[in-house]
Amino acid sequence: MSDFVNSGWAWFVAVVTVLSLVACLGLLIIASRRKVMANDNTTGHVWDVDLRELNNPLPRWWMYLFVLTVVFSAVYLAFYPGLGTHEGTLKWTSVGQYEAEQAKARQALAPVYAKYTAMTPEQLGGDAAATGIGQRLFLNNCAQCHGSDGRGSGGKGFPNLADGDWLGAGTHDYVKGVIADGRTGNMPPMAAAVGTAEDVKNVAQYVLSLAGSPHNSVGAQLGKAKFATCAGCHGPEGKGNPALGAPNLTDKIWLHGWGEQAIVDIVTKGKQNVMPAQGRLLTPEQVHVLSAYVLNLSKTTRVAAN
């Protein structure tokens, strides 16, 4: 009943339900008292010359079956929620059943993960079974946003986890914390602090020059002084600040789009990215294995590149 803000709706549902059950019983009682007519027991409907529709009462077994369904409904409503806000004597809820099943599943899986809890990310990366478990956890919980190979889903704002570029520390503990607790990245609108619209464009050109991207050198030189407004988070050289989660602007990795207009939009409008917490869905042991798999994605990529 969470969709109804007035408690009167709960009473309405309860009363209508009870009256419906009583009406069903009353109808069955009335129908059970009907007798077979002694004279012509037809409805007057005739088909195919001599096929007549009889007006006999319901068979007793059928009547009893109907009564049984009404009684079953009443007992069900006594034990389970259904009468408005009445919780039922068993106090059953779908959330409670889900949590109980989750707890049972975690208990069953505990022995599987027990041997991995003390292993380092390097040890987990060298264990084929642990890598397989980590991959399945990644595909089930992370691939929707980061892609099945961890390289992002192709859209803006979904980080590539296989390139070794981390907004934070990039350690096993950091990755575990982000998976379990989530992360909110916030770039506030900075256009007013930077200055005019032309100043914002010059700052965009300077940011492009930091990454060695094609840029307007005159605009970049003019934007260098205005970049001091951004240096508080991104550093005076634009190399970012892992403690704040501020990205490195010199590495040619663009999470939210590349080019002057993309940078101008972010400086003007700001940006917020949310990584949802997975701690309620995964056990600490699963997070431990999954974070090692994610961390080893970037290490494997760097080794392959070399």
N, C-alpha and C positions, 0 to 999 in steps of 0.2 A: 504493500500500500504506500510505498515511498513516493509515488507520483501524485498522491492526493494529500494536500496540506491540511485539510480539515478532517478532524477525527470522525465527523458525522458520516463520511463515506464508508468508514470501516463498519459502523453500525448498519448502514444501508445494505452493504454486501452481506453481512451476517444475517440480517432479517430476511432478505430476499432468498438466501440459500435455505434457511430453515423452513420458510413458508413453501418453497418449492418441494422440499422433501415431504412435508405434511400433505401438500396437494397431491403428490404422487401416491402416497398411501391412501388418501381418501378416494382417489379415482380408482385404485385397485380394489378397494373394499366395495365400492358401488358396482364395479364390473363383476366382482365375484358373486354378487347376489342375483345376477340375471339367471333366469331359467330358460330351458329350451321350450319354445312355444308349442302348445299342444296341437294347434291347427297349422295352417300354412306358415312354415317358418322360413320365409324368403324375404329378400329385400325388395322384390319386384323387378330386379334386373335380370334379363334373360339374353343369352347369346347363343348363336348357332341353333336357333329354334327351341332347343330343350335344355340348354345349360343354364341353370338358375343359381344365383348367389344366395347362400343360406345366411341366416342371421344368428349363428350359434355363439354362445359365450366362449371366452378364451379357455383353453384346456387348463386343468388344475396345475399341472407341472410347469406350464408356462407362467401362470399367475404366481406360483411360488418363486420362480426364478426372478421375476420382477421385484417381488417383496425382498428377496435376498439382496438384490443390488441396492435397494434403498437402505436396508439395514447396514450393508457394507459401507455405503457412503457416509452414514451417520457415525459409524465407528471410526472410519478414516478421519473425519473432521474432528473427532475427539482427540485423536492421537497426533495428527499433523496439522500444520497451519492451513487455513482455508476459510475460516469464519472471520473475515476482516483482519483485525490485528491479533486475534487469538493465536498464540504460539503453538498450541497443542501440548498435550501432557508429555510427549517425548522430547519436546524442545528441539525438534529437528530443523535444520536449515541447510540450504544448498552450500553455503559457505563453510559451515561446520563439516559437512560430509567431504567437501573438497580438501579442507585442511587435514582431515583425518586420513584421507587417501594419500595425500602428499607425505604426511608423516610416516605412513606405512611404507611407501615407496622409498623414502630416504633411509629408513631403517634397513630395508632389504638391500639397498645399494651401499650401505656403510662399509661392509667388508671389502667391496670392490675398490673403494677409494682409500682404504686404510693404509695401504702400502705406499701411496703416493704423497701422503701429507708431509713427510719428512724429506722428500726429494727436492733438489734445487731445480730451477728452470732448465739448466743445462742437462741435468740428469733426466728430467722429464722429456726433453727434446730428443734424447737418445734412446728413449724407451718406445718401441713401436706400439705397444698396447696403450700407453698413456697418450701418445700422439693421436692414435685412432679415436680414443675417447674425447680428447680435446677437440678434434675435428668435428665429431658428431655434435658435441655441445655447441660449437661455433655455428654449424649449419642450422641447428634448431633455434638458436637464440640471437645470433648476430648477423647472419648472412642477409637478412631482409634489408638491412641498411648498408652493411659494409661489403656485400657481395660474397659469393661462395668462396672466392680466393682471397678475400680480405682486402682487395684493392679498391674498395668503394663500390657503390651501386651504379655509378655513372652520373649521378645527379650532384648538383652543388650542395655542399654542406655535409657530405658523408665522407669522413676521413679514410684515406688509404692507410691500412694498418701494416702494409708490407714494405713501406718505403723507409722506415727507420726515422721518420720525422715525428717527434712527439711534442705536443703543446705543453705537457708536464715533464716530469723527471724521466719518464721512459724506463723506470725500474719495475721489477716484478711487483713490489709492494704498491707502486703507483697504479699499475694496470689492474691489480686486484681491487684497489679502492674504487677505481672508476667503474669497474664491472659491478661491484657489489652496491655501491652507493650512488652511482650515476655521476653526471657532471653537467653543469650549466656554464656555458661560455658566453660572456656578455661583452660586446663592444659598444660603448655608449655613443650616441650621435656627437660628433666633434666639430661639425661645420661652423657653429657659432664661435667656438674657441679658436678655430684656425683663422677665420676672417671672412673675406668675401668669397663669392663663387669662383672667382679667378684664382684666389689663393688655394682653394681646395683642389682645383685642377693642377696647380703647380706642385702641391704636395703629392698628388697622384703620380706626377711625372718623376718626382724625386724617389718615390717608393719603387717605381719601375726601374729606375737607375740603380737602386740598391741591389736588385736581383739580376742586374746585367741584361735586362729586357730592353727591347727597342723603346726609345723615349725621346722627348724633346729636351735637349741639353740645357737650353736657355730657361725653360720652365722648371727643369729639375733644380737648377742653381737658385732660382727664385724661391722654390719650395723648400730648400734645405733649412732656411731659418725658421720657417713656419712648422717644420717637422718637430721642433722642440716641444710643441704641444703634445705630440704623440710619444715622445721619448720616455715619458714617465712610465709607460707600460712596455713599449717595444724596445727601450734602450736607446742611447744616443746614436748607436750605429745600426739600429733597426734589427738587431739579432734576437730580439724577443726576451722574454723572462719566464722561464719554466715555473717559477714560484707563483706567478699570477696567471699562468696559462696563456700568456700573450705570445702569438706566433712570431717566428723568425721571418722577417720580410726580405731576407737576402738569399733565400734558398730556392727560389723559383717554384715553390710549391704553393699553389693557390687553391684554397679550400672553397672559396665563394666566388670564383670567377677571376679571369685575368683581363688586364687592360685598364685604360684610364677610366672608362665609364663604370666598370665594376668597383674600382677603388673609390671613385667619387660617391657612388651610391652608399657604400659602407660607411665612409666618413660622414656623409650627410644624414643617413637614416639610422646608422648603427646596425648591430646584428646580434641575435641571440640564438645559440645552438644548444639543444638539450640532448644529452645521452641519458636515457631512462635507467633507473636503478634495476639491477637484476637480482639483488640479494634476496628478494622474497621468492623468486622462482628457483634459485640455485642454492645448494648447500655451500658452506665455506670450503669443503673439500672439492666440490665441482668448480668453484671459482678459482681455487688454487691451480687445478689442472688446466682450466680454460685460459687463465691469464698467462700461463707458461706457453701454451700453444700460440696465443696471440703474439707474445713477445718473440717467440722463435720464428714467426712468420717473417718479421723484418730481418732477423739475423740470417735466415736461410736465403732471403732475397739478396742481401749484400754479398754473401759468399758466392752465390751463383753469378752475380754481376762481376765479381773479381775474377 
